[in-house]
Structure formats: structure tokens, C-alpha cells
Amino acid sequence: MRWYILKALIKKEFARHLANRGGIALAFLLVAAAVLLSVFAPRETAAAGTSMVGGVHHCYVDYDRSTPLVRHLQGNVPPDLKAQVVFREIPPERIGTLLDSPPGTGSIQLTSRHDPGKRPAVQIYVWHPDGEPAALAPYEQWLWKECRRAFAAEAAAKMPGATLPAEPNFDSDRWLVIEAHKRFQEQIEVVRKNEGVESAAPVVPDLVIDRRGLGGKVLDFRAAIATGMVVFALYFACVYLLPTLNCEERERGVLLAQALTPASPTELLVAKFVFYPAFGLGLAATLAAVYKPDVLSSLFFWLALFAVGGGFLGIGMTIAAWAKTQRAAFLGGMCYLLSVSMLLLICSINGIPYLSYLAVEFHGPRILHAALSGAVQTAHWKHLAAALGLAVAWLFAAGWVFKRRGWQ
């Protein structure tokens, strides 16, 4: 291995990429996208975006006239929903009708009814996205809680000094179920007394609900986007640029001309193995640093970056050795991406075990997302070990295929 030859070959690759304005423009666009993600999605608003259910980013509260209930709701919107809840006053005839709403939105319509001889009623219409009845769950939870508080305040104003029922624990997400169960217990006790049934113990037991999570964190949406950018940067450098430009050299005879120089096939291969990962890792690290500068001090992040970059480098060099034209190299990269995506999707949907473990794309996003979100666990180290093993296997396969077919 001669350093002066490697230096000349790496310099040649660098000069070729400086002339490739399209690749440079795409790299700058990726960095710009990372900057926009960091600027326009600050961390304090990330929780509000990830707390949404079913993709509903706005909920319209429509009412026909301002009432104490509407004013109470307007003054008691929680901070994590303030940007998503929009109040609109609409004509009374529009209440109960489907209004034109953009995708990703829902509607709650409020009106008061005063039928002769009947108790006054508040009519509430909940319009959720088609086929997603639980999409408005965060908004409904807020609505029922504040309605209860508004009605209790109205009752206290009409009956000063009266002893009203105690306010339930609204901080719990199960207060509606517990309230309904208490109401059922009271009804059963009334029936028992009316029927004259003597019972030492209550007929209906109390209901105690203990809801616990599985221990996993909610998906960090910003970290997921940053992970996608990092993975794309590595894929762009190693699986797209490498095969395409290598086939361009073959078509123009540059690769054959290099073979006639004192440079050995191993030196040519090592030069490509050095330049393309350096370009991809540099771009990926820049994107990650824009999103989260502290990640550059994480050993796990760099190991994950080298594992994914090495795997993509081996895949790209294998495609470059088999493809004979730039078109074939481009289609080979796209076919590989589609095939692996379909394989991972089929394994995930049908619960097929172990087969997806053979793909770098299965382990790579997991370990990179863990590094970017700061949630590295023991399982992620196992994914890292598997990704490193697959990277070594792909690199050995790429070297063997290139030596046998890379010159043809």
C-alpha cells in the first residue's frame, strides 16, 4: 500500500466531486433542511406535536353564541393544546352540519337547546376524521373535564352555600370511568333498597384502575426526521454516488486507464473506501450536529455512524461492481432500496422473525435514532453489534466482487 498513490487517487475523487454540482447542491439542501428543522421546530413545542393522536393537528371548537360554557372553555385551554384549539363562531343553522375542513383537522360544535317542558341541554357534536374515532381523544378529554368544571361553577353560583359533589381527580386519565362506575353503584343501591334486599356488603365492588406504561418513550418526531436525514446522507454518498460515478469511470475508460497505472486494484479500492465514507460521514455528522450538537461527543453515535456507513459502502461497491452503466447503477440502487423496504415491511406486518435482522436498514435507523434522542439502551448496543457485523460482511463481499468483476 503506497501512500503517494492513495493520495493521488483520493485527490482525483475529490476533484471529480467538486465538478459534480448536483451532488454539492443536494448536500447543501440537506444541511439547510436540518437548519430549518432546528429553527422552526424548537424543543419546547416538540411535545405538543408528539402528543397528537391520529394525525389531528388542529381542532375547531364551533359555537353559535357566546355562553358561560364557551367562555370557560376559551379561558381554560391547556398549554400543550393552545396552538391546536381554534374557536370559531358560526351561524346557528350551521351547527350539526359538516363544515369544510382541511385534512388533519377535527371539529367540536356546541349549542344550547331549550325545548318546552324539558330540561335545558347542551348539544355537542364531535366531528372526527373518517375512520378514526379516537383521533380527537386529547381534545375530548379536555372538553369533558372543563365542561364538568363549568357546570359545577354554574351550580355553585345558583346555589350559594350548598354542598356540591367533590371534584374528581382530573389529573387521572380514568376519571370518567370511575365517575360512571360510582353512578352505577348508586343506582344499584337504590334498586337494592327499593327491593328490600338486605346485604352486609355492597352489591357492586369499587373499581380501582392502575394504568402503567410499557416503559418505552414516545417517538421523538424531530429526532425521527433528523435520523432520516442522516441515513439519507449516508445512502446518498455510498449507495448512489459511488456506483454511479464508478460506472461513469468505466464507461469513459477512466477505470481501465487507472488499471494501466502503477496503482494496484487494492489501492484503487481503498481510495474509494476512504473517500466516499468520509464524504458521507462528514455530511451525516454535520446534519446531526445542526440538530443536536452534543451528539458529536457520544461514542455510541460515532460507532453507529461508522456501522451504517460501512454497510452502505459495501452495498454501494457491490452494486458498482455488478452494474456496467450509470443507468444500471442507478436502477440497481433503487431496486435494492425498494426490495429491502418491502422485506422489512412484510416481516413487520406478518411477524416474521429473524429475517429482517440480516438488513443493515433494520438496525441502522434504530441505533441512530437512539443516539440522536439520547435514549440508548442495552438493546441498541445489540443492534450496533449486528450492524457492525453486517458492515464487515458487506465490505468483504464488495472487495471480492470488485476484484472479480470491477474491471469488466
Stockholm file with secondary structure:
# STOCKHOLM 1.0

chainA/1-408         MRWYILKALIKKEFARHLANRGGIALAFLLVAAAVLLSVFAPRETAAAGTSMVGGVHHCYVDYDRSTPLVRHLQGNVPPDLKAQVVFREIPPERIGTLLDSPPGTGSIQLTSRHDPGKRPAVQIYVWHPDGEPAALAPYEQWLWKECRRAFAAEAAAKMPGATLPAEPNFDSDRWLVIEAHKRFQEQIEVVRKNEGVESAAPVVPDLVIDRRGLGGKVLDFRAAIATGMVVFALYFACVYLLPTLNCEERERGVLLAQALTPASPTELLVAKFVFYPAFGLGLAATLAAVYKPDVLSSLFFWLALFAVGGGFLGIGMTIAAWAKTQRAAFLGGMCYLLSVSMLLLICSINGIPYLSYLAVEFHGPRILHAALSGAVQTAHWKHLAAALGLAVAWLFAAGWVFKRRGWQ
#=GR chainA/1-408 SS CCHHHHHHHHHHHHHHHHHCHHHHHHHHHHHHHHHHHHHHSCGGGHHHHHTCSTTCCEEEEEESSCCHHHHHHHTCCCGGGTTTEEEEECCGGGTTSCCCCCTTEEEEEEEEECCTTSCCEEEEEEECCTTCTTTTHHHHHHHHHHHHHHHHHHHHHHSTTCCCCCCCCTTSTTHHHHHHHHHHHHHHHHHHHHHTCCCSSCSSCCCCCCCCCCSCCCCCHHHHHHHHHHHHHHHIIIIIIHHHHHHHHHHHTHHHHHHTSSCCHHHHHHHHHHHHHHHHHHHHHHHHHHHCGGGGGCHHHHHHHHHHHHHHHHHHHHHHHHCCSHHHHHHHHHHHHHHHHHHHHHHHHHTCCSGGGGCHHHHHHHHHHHHHHTCCCHHHHHHHHHHHHHHHHHHHHHHHHHHHHTTC
#=GC SS_cons         CCHHHHHHHHHHHHHHHHHCHHHHHHHHHHHHHHHHHHHHSCGGGHHHHHTCSTTCCEEEEEESSCCHHHHHHHTCCCGGGTTTEEEEECCGGGTTSCCCCCTTEEEEEEEEECCTTSCCEEEEEEECCTTCTTTTHHHHHHHHHHHHHHHHHHHHHHSTTCCCCCCCCTTSTTHHHHHHHHHHHHHHHHHHHHHTCCCSSCSSCCCCCCCCCCSCCCCCHHHHHHHHHHHHHHHIIIIIIHHHHHHHHHHHTHHHHHHTSSCCHHHHHHHHHHHHHHHHHHHHHHHHHHHCGGGGGCHHHHHHHHHHHHHHHHHHHHHHHHCCSHHHHHHHHHHHHHHHHHHHHHHHHHTCCSGGGGCHHHHHHHHHHHHHHTCCCHHHHHHHHHHHHHHHHHHHHHHHHHHHHTTC
//
